[in-house]
Amino acid sequence: MNDVQEATSPATSLSGPATCVSKVELRVSCKALLDRDTLNKSDPCVIIMVQTNGQWTELDRTEVIKSNLHPVFAKVFTLDYYFEEVQKLRFEVYDIHGTHSIGTRDDDFLGGVECTLGQIVAQKKMVKPLLLKYGKYAGKSTITVHAEEISGNNGYVELSFCAKKLDDKDLFSKSDPFLEIYRINDDETEQLVHRTEVIKNNLNPVWEPFKVSLISLCSCDEERKLKCLVWDYDSRGKHDFIGEFYATFREMQKISSGNKVTWDCVNPKYKQKKRNYKNSGVVILSDLKLHRVYSFLDYIMGGCQIHFTVAIDFTASNGDPRNSCSLHYINPYQPNEYLKALIAVGEICQDYDSDKRFSALGFGARIPPNYEVSHDFAINFNPEDDECEEIQGVVEAYQNCLPKIQLYGPTNVSPIINRIAKLAAGDGNIKDASRYHILLILTDGVVTDMADTREAIVRASYQPLSIIIVGVGNADFTDMQILDGDDGVLRSPKGEPVLRDIVQFVPFRDFKTASPAALAKCVLAEVPKQVVEYYSHKAISPMCPLRESLTPILTPVATTPTE
């Protein structure tokens, strides 16, 4: 494979069987890499690794870019993305000598970084310093990872380019042309969108058709400039410049049946020096196919924040927290079921909330200072700000509040559902896809206010909210299946059905011997579909909306995230 060719490979799963929300493309570039070579600059290659059962294994790797300390790799990593899992990734940069095999010497390693796929998609563009062994910085080296969704269910365009009468840059043969397309961002930086394969010894190349997401191509802006460069390939990395042209997605859409769109491929130096210079060939867009629907990742990458709230059952049926038999007993060596469920679900959700502050509420206890029963109180005892710093802050607030409260009852959950639904309704007045709520209710018993809870859930189904209920302990949770709605549509006491299914109930005992990740996967698997259903019903586009003029061509249909 040529150094500049874009290798393609099937999407690679990071886990076992699950519902794949979507496929994600990761594009990688580096800056200020260490120079390990004596005579030339380093020849970098990036390897992407995945952690499975605590072991790191190679998933894929980029092409090698010769003699370059600021490489922009054309290789695109395509990964299956699961919202409900922590998908741990590691990027390692190596200086490659001769073949594509990775050397074993320490001086071949230019740096690495670990992160989760959730962190990358939530940020869209992640920039991190590269680290050598033992956490030492690799000079000023950084790696940038761009994430874009690209799948049959996401907006994408398929483009076919060819060229005619390109300049011949070779003495004894014809040019070996390839085409690069860059998106020009708002800050005037350039992002490589696609690099074609090299066509050997041909001044009239026909490149292979390729697909690219609309977000990747033009940031959903049909007037955004695209800088297109044509090069004559050189195996040493010193490619000869043939010419360039600028295009927009609007221009590309002028293509119609039987018609083609053409651009003069211009070398600015020749244009200045040669009086009769016209071009160094022409580049032709011979075909364009377009499709558009919205998916979960459209909303997340458009900037939608997931706000996570946990509500904890402090009723007397849990047992005295000082007793080791209590469900609220704090064992210094083993977290209780409440903490296990909270951490498992919270660790997933925290990647999608930029401020990493989470609301933590309690119900069913007598609370200070007057020790009246409350079914909706902040476990940090600050009614003005019930948020805690990160999941660890929620854990600490929970542990600190236990000695200060008296477990009581009954098990009423409708007050907290109504509170979060009201909060979500306030967000809904913004009329954009900027915020979605997940309420995690941890309870040890059957809900006492079932009629009011059914009414609250029906009302909440009209808001940007999903409710997860985890049953802790060994109680009979049969009635809780009614709230889940999997056995039939949940209705209010007056018979009004929910607008959409927003509740997922799971008994923790089903996962006692499983990993925390298995619990999180089960309870969060429905969330992406619920997010899409809400915004679809409201006809709300992601916060990277398509231009109105694109609408007739790109039908904005929301879709459930199944492949």
C-alpha positions as CSV (number, residue, x, y, z in Angstrom):
1,M,0.0,0.0,0.0
2,N,1.3,3.5,-0.8
3,D,2.1,5.8,2.0
4,V,-0.7,8.1,1.1
5,Q,-3.3,5.6,0.4
6,E,-6.3,5.5,2.7
7,A,-6.7,2.0,4.0
8,T,-10.2,0.9,4.8
9,S,-11.2,-1.9,7.1
10,P,-14.5,-3.2,8.5
11,A,-15.8,-1.6,11.7
12,T,-14.2,-3.2,14.7
13,S,-16.2,-4.0,17.8
14,L,-14.7,-3.2,21.1
15,S,-16.9,-5.7,23.0
16,G,-19.1,-8.7,22.9
17,P,-22.7,-8.8,21.7
18,A,-24.7,-5.6,22.4
19,T,-26.9,-3.1,20.6
20,C,-24.5,-1.0,18.4
21,V,-25.7,2.6,18.6
22,S,-23.6,3.7,15.7
23,K,-20.3,3.6,14.0
24,V,-17.7,6.3,14.7
25,E,-14.8,7.5,12.6
26,L,-11.7,8.7,14.3
27,R,-9.1,10.8,12.4
28,V,-5.7,11.3,14.0
29,S,-3.0,13.9,13.6
30,C,0.1,14.7,15.7
31,K,2.2,17.8,16.4
32,A,5.8,18.3,17.5
33,L,6.8,14.6,17.5
34,L,10.2,13.7,18.9
35,D,12.8,13.3,16.2
36,R,14.4,9.9,16.6
37,D,16.3,9.7,13.3
38,T,19.8,11.0,12.8
39,L,19.7,11.8,9.1
40,N,16.0,12.3,8.5
41,K,13.0,13.1,10.5
42,S,10.9,10.4,12.2
43,D,8.6,8.3,10.0
44,P,5.5,8.1,12.3
45,C,2.7,5.6,12.5
46,V,-0.2,5.6,15.1
47,I,-1.5,2.3,16.5
48,I,-5.0,2.2,18.2
49,M,-5.4,-0.3,21.0
50,V,-8.4,-1.5,22.9
51,Q,-8.6,-2.8,26.5
52,T,-10.5,-6.1,26.8
53,N,-10.6,-7.9,30.2
54,G,-7.7,-5.8,31.4
55,Q,-5.5,-6.6,28.4
56,W,-4.5,-4.2,25.6
57,T,-4.7,-5.5,22.0
58,E,-4.0,-3.8,18.7
59,L,-7.2,-2.8,16.9
60,D,-5.7,-1.0,13.8
61,R,-3.0,1.3,12.7
62,T,-2.5,4.3,10.4
63,E,-0.3,4.5,7.3
64,V,3.4,5.5,7.8
65,I,4.1,9.1,6.8
66,K,7.7,9.6,5.8
67,S,10.0,12.2,7.4
68,N,7.3,14.2,9.2
69,L,7.0,15.5,12.8
70,H,3.6,17.0,12.3
71,P,1.7,14.2,10.5
72,V,-1.9,14.3,9.4
73,F,-2.9,10.7,8.8
74,A,-5.4,9.8,6.1
75,K,-6.2,6.4,7.7
76,V,-9.7,6.5,9.3
77,F,-10.4,4.2,12.3
78,T,-13.9,2.9,12.2
79,L,-15.3,1.7,15.5
80,D,-18.6,0.4,16.8
81,Y,-19.8,2.8,19.5
82,Y,-21.8,1.7,22.5
83,F,-23.2,4.4,24.7
84,E,-23.8,2.0,27.6
85,E,-20.1,0.9,27.9
86,V,-16.8,2.3,29.0
87,Q,-14.7,1.7,25.8
88,K,-11.0,2.2,26.8
89,L,-8.7,3.2,24.0
90,R,-4.9,3.7,23.8
91,F,-3.1,5.5,21.0
92,E,0.6,4.8,20.5
93,V,2.9,6.6,18.1
94,Y,6.0,4.9,16.7
95,D,8.9,5.8,14.4
96,I,8.8,3.1,11.8
97,H,12.1,1.8,10.2
98,G,11.9,0.2,6.8
99,T,8.9,-2.2,7.0
100,H,5.7,-1.5,8.8
101,S,6.6,-3.7,11.7
102,I,6.8,-2.0,15.1
103,G,10.3,-1.9,16.5
104,T,11.1,-3.1,20.0
105,R,13.6,-0.5,20.9
106,D,12.6,2.2,23.3
107,D,13.7,4.9,20.8
108,D,11.0,3.7,18.3
109,F,8.2,4.8,20.8
110,L,7.3,8.5,20.3
111,G,4.5,8.6,22.9
112,G,1.1,7.4,23.8
113,V,-2.2,8.4,25.5
114,E,-5.2,6.6,27.0
115,C,-8.8,7.8,27.0
116,T,-12.4,6.4,26.4
117,L,-14.4,6.5,23.2
118,G,-17.1,8.3,25.1
119,Q,-14.7,11.1,26.0
120,I,-13.7,11.5,22.3
121,V,-17.3,11.6,20.9
122,A,-18.4,14.0,23.7
123,Q,-15.6,16.5,22.9
124,K,-15.6,15.8,19.1
125,K,-12.0,17.0,19.0
126,M,-9.7,15.7,21.7
127,V,-6.2,17.1,22.0
128,K,-3.8,15.5,24.5
129,P,-0.1,15.6,25.3
130,L,1.8,12.4,24.4
131,L,3.4,10.5,27.3
132,L,6.5,8.3,27.3
133,K,7.0,5.6,29.9
134,Y,6.5,6.3,33.6
135,G,4.2,9.3,32.7
136,K,7.0,11.5,31.4
137,Y,6.0,14.0,28.7
138,A,7.3,13.4,25.2
139,G,8.5,17.0,24.9
140,K,5.8,19.2,23.4
141,S,4.3,16.3,21.4
142,T,0.5,16.2,21.1
143,I,-2.0,14.0,19.5
144,T,-5.4,15.2,18.1
145,V,-8.3,12.8,17.6
146,H,-11.4,14.0,15.7
147,A,-14.6,12.0,16.0
148,E,-17.3,11.9,13.4
149,E,-20.3,9.5,13.1
150,I,-20.5,7.8,9.7
151,S,-22.9,5.0,9.1
152,G,-25.8,4.0,6.9
153,N,-28.0,5.9,9.3
154,N,-26.0,9.1,9.4
155,G,-25.8,12.0,7.0
156,Y,-23.2,11.2,4.4
157,V,-22.3,11.9,0.8
158,E,-20.7,9.6,-1.7
159,L,-18.4,11.4,-4.1
160,S,-16.7,10.3,-7.3
161,F,-13.8,12.4,-8.7
162,C,-11.6,12.1,-11.8
163,A,-9.2,14.5,-13.6
164,K,-8.1,15.3,-17.1
165,K,-4.8,16.5,-18.6
166,L,-2.9,17.0,-15.4
167,D,0.6,18.3,-15.6
168,D,3.3,15.7,-16.0
169,K,5.9,16.1,-13.2
170,D,8.0,13.0,-14.0
171,L,10.9,12.9,-16.5
172,F,10.7,9.3,-17.6
173,S,7.0,8.4,-16.9
174,K,3.7,10.2,-16.2
175,S,2.6,11.7,-12.9
176,D,1.2,9.5,-10.2
177,P,-1.7,11.7,-9.0
178,F,-3.7,11.7,-5.8
179,L,-6.3,14.2,-4.5
180,E,-6.6,15.7,-1.0
181,I,-9.7,17.5,0.3
182,Y,-9.4,19.8,3.3
183,R,-12.2,21.5,5.2
184,I,-11.5,25.1,6.2
185,N,-12.7,25.6,9.7
186,D,-14.0,28.9,11.3
187,D,-10.6,29.6,12.7
188,E,-9.0,29.2,9.3
189,T,-7.4,25.9,10.3
190,E,-7.6,23.1,7.8
191,Q,-8.9,19.6,8.5
192,L,-8.0,16.7,6.2
193,V,-11.3,15.2,5.1
194,H,-10.1,12.6,2.5
195,R,-7.0,11.5,0.7
196,T,-7.6,9.4,-2.4
197,E,-5.5,6.4,-3.5
198,V,-2.6,7.0,-5.9
199,I,-3.2,6.3,-9.6
200,K,0.1,5.3,-11.1
201,N,1.4,6.7,-14.4
202,N,-1.8,8.5,-15.4
203,L,-2.6,12.1,-16.3
204,N,-6.3,11.3,-16.6
205,P,-6.9,9.5,-13.3
206,V,-10.3,8.1,-12.1
207,W,-10.2,7.8,-8.3
208,E,-12.4,5.4,-6.4
209,P,-15.7,6.8,-5.1
210,F,-15.6,7.5,-1.3
211,K,-18.2,8.3,1.4
212,V,-17.7,11.0,3.9
213,S,-20.1,12.4,6.6
214,L,-21.6,15.8,6.0
215,I,-20.3,17.0,9.4
216,S,-16.8,15.9,8.3
217,L,-17.0,17.4,4.8
218,C,-18.5,20.8,5.6
219,S,-19.6,21.0,9.2
220,C,-23.2,20.9,7.8
221,D,-22.5,24.3,6.1
222,E,-22.9,24.1,2.3
223,E,-21.0,27.4,1.9
224,R,-17.9,26.3,3.8
225,K,-14.8,26.4,1.7
226,L,-13.1,23.2,0.8
227,K,-9.5,23.3,-0.3
228,C,-8.6,20.6,-2.8
229,L,-5.0,19.7,-3.7
230,V,-3.6,17.5,-6.4
231,W,-0.2,15.9,-5.9
232,D,2.2,13.8,-7.8
233,Y,3.2,11.0,-5.4
234,D,6.8,10.5,-4.3
235,S,7.8,7.4,-2.3
236,R,10.2,9.5,-0.1
237,G,7.3,11.8,1.0
238,K,8.4,14.8,-1.1
239,H,5.3,14.9,-3.3
240,D,5.3,17.3,-6.2
241,F,2.5,19.9,-6.2
242,I,0.3,19.8,-9.4
243,G,-2.4,22.3,-8.5
244,E,-5.3,23.3,-6.3
245,F,-8.9,24.5,-6.4
246,Y,-11.5,25.6,-3.9
247,A,-15.0,24.2,-3.8
248,T,-18.1,24.3,-1.7
249,F,-20.8,21.7,-1.1
250,R,-23.3,24.0,-2.7
251,E,-21.2,23.9,-5.9
252,M,-21.0,20.1,-5.7
253,Q,-24.8,19.9,-5.6
254,K,-25.1,21.4,-9.0
255,I,-24.3,18.0,-10.4
256,S,-27.4,16.5,-12.0
257,S,-28.2,13.5,-14.2
258,G,-25.8,13.6,-17.2
259,N,-24.0,16.8,-16.0
260,K,-20.7,17.0,-14.2
261,V,-19.0,19.8,-12.1
262,T,-15.5,20.8,-13.1
263,W,-12.8,23.0,-11.5
264,D,-9.6,24.3,-13.0
265,C,-6.6,22.8,-11.1
266,V,-4.3,25.8,-10.7
267,N,-0.7,26.1,-9.6
268,P,-0.5,29.7,-8.3
269,K,3.3,30.0,-9.1
270,Y,2.6,29.1,-12.8
271,K,-0.3,31.5,-12.9
272,Q,2.0,34.4,-11.8
273,K,4.9,33.5,-14.1
274,K,3.2,32.3,-17.3
275,R,1.1,34.9,-19.2
276,N,-1.1,32.4,-21.1
277,Y,-1.3,29.9,-18.2
278,K,-4.9,28.5,-17.8
279,N,-4.6,25.5,-15.6
280,S,-2.6,22.4,-14.7
281,G,-5.5,20.2,-15.7
282,V,-9.2,20.0,-14.6
283,V,-10.8,18.0,-11.8
284,I,-14.2,16.6,-12.3
285,L,-16.9,15.6,-9.9
286,S,-18.6,12.9,-11.9
287,D,-21.2,11.6,-9.3
288,L,-22.7,12.6,-6.0
289,K,-25.1,10.6,-3.8
290,L,-26.7,12.0,-0.7
291,H,-28.6,10.7,2.3
292,R,-29.5,12.2,5.7
293,V,-31.2,11.1,8.9
294,Y,-30.5,12.0,12.6
295,S,-29.1,9.6,15.1
296,F,-28.1,9.6,18.8
297,L,-24.5,10.6,18.0
298,D,-25.7,13.5,15.9
299,Y,-27.2,15.0,19.0
300,I,-24.2,14.2,21.3
301,M,-21.7,15.5,18.8
302,G,-23.9,18.5,18.2
303,G,-23.3,19.4,21.8
304,C,-26.1,17.8,23.7
305,Q,-25.2,17.3,27.4
306,I,-26.4,14.4,29.4
307,H,-27.3,15.6,32.9
308,F,-27.2,12.8,35.5
309,T,-29.3,12.7,38.7
310,V,-29.3,9.9,41.3
311,A,-32.1,9.4,43.8
312,I,-31.4,7.0,46.7
313,D,-34.0,5.2,48.8
314,F,-33.5,5.8,52.5
315,T,-36.5,4.0,53.8
316,A,-36.3,1.9,57.0
317,S,-36.7,-1.4,55.1
318,N,-33.1,-1.1,54.1
319,G,-32.1,-1.8,57.7
320,D,-30.0,0.2,60.2
321,P,-26.8,1.4,58.3
322,R,-24.8,0.5,61.4
323,N,-25.7,-3.1,61.1
324,S,-23.7,-5.2,58.6
325,C,-27.0,-6.8,57.3
326,S,-28.2,-3.4,56.2
327,L,-28.3,-2.6,52.4
328,H,-26.8,0.8,53.4
329,Y,-23.9,-0.7,55.5
330,I,-20.6,0.9,54.6
331,N,-18.1,-1.9,54.4
332,P,-14.6,-0.5,54.0
333,Y,-13.5,-3.4,51.9
334,Q,-16.6,-3.9,49.6
335,P,-19.0,-1.3,48.3
336,N,-22.7,-2.0,49.0
337,E,-25.2,-2.6,46.2
338,Y,-26.3,1.1,46.2
339,L,-22.7,2.2,45.6
340,K,-22.0,-0.5,43.0
341,A,-25.1,0.5,40.9
342,L,-24.4,4.2,41.3
343,I,-20.8,3.9,40.2
344,A,-21.5,1.5,37.3
345,V,-24.1,3.8,35.7
346,G,-22.5,7.1,36.7
347,E,-19.1,6.3,35.2
348,I,-20.8,6.0,31.8
349,C,-22.9,9.1,32.1
350,Q,-20.0,11.4,33.3
351,D,-18.3,11.3,29.9
352,Y,-21.3,13.2,28.4
353,D,-21.5,16.0,31.0
354,S,-18.9,18.7,30.5
355,D,-19.0,20.2,34.1
356,K,-18.9,16.7,35.7
357,R,-21.4,17.8,38.4
358,F,-24.2,15.5,39.3
359,S,-27.4,16.0,41.3
360,A,-27.7,13.6,44.2
361,L,-31.1,13.3,46.0
362,G,-32.6,11.1,48.7
363,F,-36.1,10.1,49.7
364,G,-37.9,8.3,52.5
365,A,-35.9,9.6,55.5
366,R,-36.3,12.0,58.4
367,I,-33.7,14.7,57.8
368,P,-32.1,17.4,59.9
369,P,-32.6,19.9,61.4
370,N,-36.3,19.1,62.3
371,Y,-36.2,15.4,61.3
372,E,-39.4,15.6,59.3
373,V,-39.9,13.0,56.6
374,S,-38.7,14.1,53.1
375,H,-39.2,12.4,49.8
376,D,-37.0,14.8,47.9
377,F,-33.9,16.2,49.6
378,A,-30.3,16.9,48.6
379,I,-28.0,14.4,50.2
380,N,-25.3,17.1,50.6
381,F,-28.0,19.0,52.6
382,N,-27.7,22.1,50.4
383,P,-31.1,22.8,48.9
384,E,-29.6,25.6,46.8
385,D,-27.1,23.4,45.1
386,D,-27.7,19.6,45.2
387,E,-24.8,18.9,42.8
388,C,-21.7,17.0,43.7
389,E,-18.3,17.1,42.0
390,E,-18.0,14.0,39.8
391,I,-19.2,10.5,40.8
392,Q,-16.7,10.4,43.7
393,G,-18.4,13.5,45.1
394,V,-21.8,11.7,45.0
395,V,-20.2,8.7,46.8
396,E,-18.8,10.9,49.5
397,A,-22.1,12.8,50.0
398,Y,-23.9,9.5,50.3
399,Q,-21.5,8.2,52.9
400,N,-21.5,11.5,54.9
401,C,-25.3,11.7,55.0
402,L,-26.0,8.2,56.3
403,P,-25.1,9.0,60.0
404,K,-27.1,12.3,59.9
405,I,-30.5,10.9,58.8
406,Q,-33.1,8.6,60.2
407,L,-34.3,5.9,57.8
408,Y,-38.1,6.0,57.6
409,G,-40.7,5.7,54.9
410,P,-42.9,5.2,52.9
411,T,-41.3,4.5,49.4
412,N,-42.6,7.5,47.4
413,V,-40.8,8.3,44.2
414,S,-43.2,10.5,42.4
415,P,-42.0,13.8,44.1
416,I,-38.4,13.3,42.7
417,I,-39.7,12.3,39.2
418,N,-41.9,15.4,39.1
419,R,-39.0,17.6,40.2
420,I,-36.6,16.3,37.5
421,A,-39.4,16.4,34.9
422,K,-40.1,20.0,35.8
423,L,-36.4,20.8,35.5
424,A,-36.2,19.1,32.1
425,A,-39.4,20.9,31.0
426,G,-37.5,24.2,31.7
427,D,-34.7,23.0,29.4
428,G,-37.3,22.2,26.8
429,N,-38.2,25.9,26.5
430,I,-34.8,26.5,24.9
431,K,-36.1,24.6,21.8
432,D,-32.8,23.0,21.0
433,A,-31.0,19.7,21.7
434,S,-28.6,21.1,24.3
435,R,-29.6,19.0,27.4
436,Y,-31.1,15.6,28.2
437,H,-31.7,14.2,31.6
438,I,-31.1,10.7,33.1
439,L,-32.7,10.0,36.5
440,L,-31.3,6.9,38.3
441,I,-33.6,5.7,41.1
442,L,-32.0,3.2,43.5
443,T,-34.7,1.5,45.7
444,D,-35.0,-1.6,47.9
445,G,-38.8,-2.0,47.7
446,V,-42.0,-1.7,45.9
447,V,-43.1,1.9,45.2
448,T,-45.8,2.9,47.7
449,D,-47.3,5.8,45.6
450,M,-47.8,3.7,42.5
451,A,-50.7,5.7,41.1
452,D,-48.9,9.0,41.5
453,T,-45.7,7.5,40.0
454,R,-47.5,6.2,37.0
455,E,-49.0,9.7,36.5
456,A,-45.6,11.3,37.0
457,I,-44.0,9.0,34.4
458,V,-46.7,9.7,31.8
459,R,-46.1,13.5,32.3
460,A,-42.3,13.0,32.2
461,S,-42.5,11.1,28.9
462,Y,-43.1,14.5,27.2
463,Q,-39.8,15.9,28.5
464,P,-36.1,15.2,27.6
465,L,-35.8,12.6,30.4
466,S,-35.0,8.9,30.8
467,I,-35.6,7.1,34.1
468,I,-33.6,4.1,35.3
469,I,-34.8,2.1,38.3
470,V,-32.4,-0.4,39.9
471,G,-34.0,-2.6,42.5
472,V,-31.5,-3.3,45.4
473,G,-31.9,-6.3,47.8
474,N,-34.2,-9.3,47.6
475,A,-37.7,-7.7,47.7
476,D,-40.5,-8.8,45.3
477,F,-40.2,-6.3,42.4
478,T,-43.1,-7.8,40.3
479,D,-45.0,-4.5,40.4
480,M,-42.0,-2.6,39.2
481,Q,-42.2,-4.3,35.8
482,I,-45.4,-2.3,35.2
483,L,-43.4,0.9,35.3
484,D,-40.9,-0.5,32.8
485,G,-43.6,-0.8,30.1
486,D,-41.9,-3.8,28.4
487,D,-45.0,-5.9,28.9
488,G,-47.4,-3.3,27.6
489,V,-47.8,0.5,27.4
490,L,-47.7,2.2,30.8
491,R,-50.8,4.3,31.4
492,S,-51.8,6.9,34.0
493,P,-54.6,6.0,36.5
494,K,-56.9,7.8,34.1
495,G,-55.8,5.6,31.2
496,E,-53.5,8.1,29.4
497,P,-50.6,6.3,27.8
498,V,-47.0,7.4,27.9
499,L,-45.8,9.4,24.9
500,R,-42.7,7.2,24.7
501,D,-41.2,4.4,26.9
502,I,-38.7,6.2,29.2
503,V,-38.4,3.7,32.1
504,Q,-35.9,0.8,32.4
505,F,-36.2,-1.4,35.5
506,V,-33.5,-3.9,36.5
507,P,-33.2,-5.9,39.8
508,F,-29.6,-5.7,41.0
509,R,-29.6,-9.3,42.1
510,D,-29.6,-10.4,38.5
511,F,-26.1,-8.9,38.2
512,K,-24.6,-9.8,41.6
513,T,-22.1,-12.1,40.1
514,A,-21.6,-10.1,36.9
515,S,-19.3,-7.1,36.4
516,P,-20.5,-3.5,37.0
517,A,-20.1,-3.0,33.3
518,A,-22.8,-5.6,32.6
519,L,-25.3,-3.8,34.8
520,A,-24.5,-0.4,33.1
521,K,-24.9,-2.0,29.7
522,C,-28.3,-3.4,30.6
523,V,-29.8,-0.3,32.1
524,L,-28.4,2.2,29.6
525,A,-29.0,0.3,26.4
526,E,-32.4,1.9,25.8
527,V,-31.2,5.5,26.4
528,P,-29.9,6.4,22.9
529,K,-33.2,5.3,21.4
530,Q,-35.1,7.3,24.0
531,V,-33.1,10.4,23.2
532,V,-33.7,10.1,19.4
533,E,-37.4,9.5,20.0
534,Y,-37.8,12.6,22.1
535,Y,-36.1,15.0,19.7
536,S,-37.8,13.3,16.7
537,H,-41.2,13.9,18.2
538,K,-40.3,17.5,18.9
539,A,-38.8,17.8,15.4
540,I,-35.7,19.2,17.0
541,S,-32.5,19.0,14.9
542,P,-29.0,18.6,16.5
543,M,-27.3,21.8,17.3
544,C,-25.3,21.6,14.1
545,P,-28.4,22.1,11.9
546,L,-28.3,21.8,8.2
547,R,-28.8,24.9,6.2
548,E,-32.4,25.4,5.1
549,S,-31.5,25.1,1.5
550,L,-30.2,21.6,2.1
551,T,-33.5,20.5,3.6
552,P,-35.3,19.5,0.4
553,I,-32.4,17.2,-0.5
554,L,-31.4,16.0,2.9
555,T,-34.6,14.8,4.6
556,P,-34.2,15.4,8.3
557,V,-35.7,12.1,9.5
558,A,-34.8,11.0,13.0
559,T,-34.2,7.3,13.3
560,T,-33.8,4.7,16.1
561,P,-30.1,3.8,16.4
562,T,-30.1,0.3,15.1
563,E,-27.8,-0.9,12.4
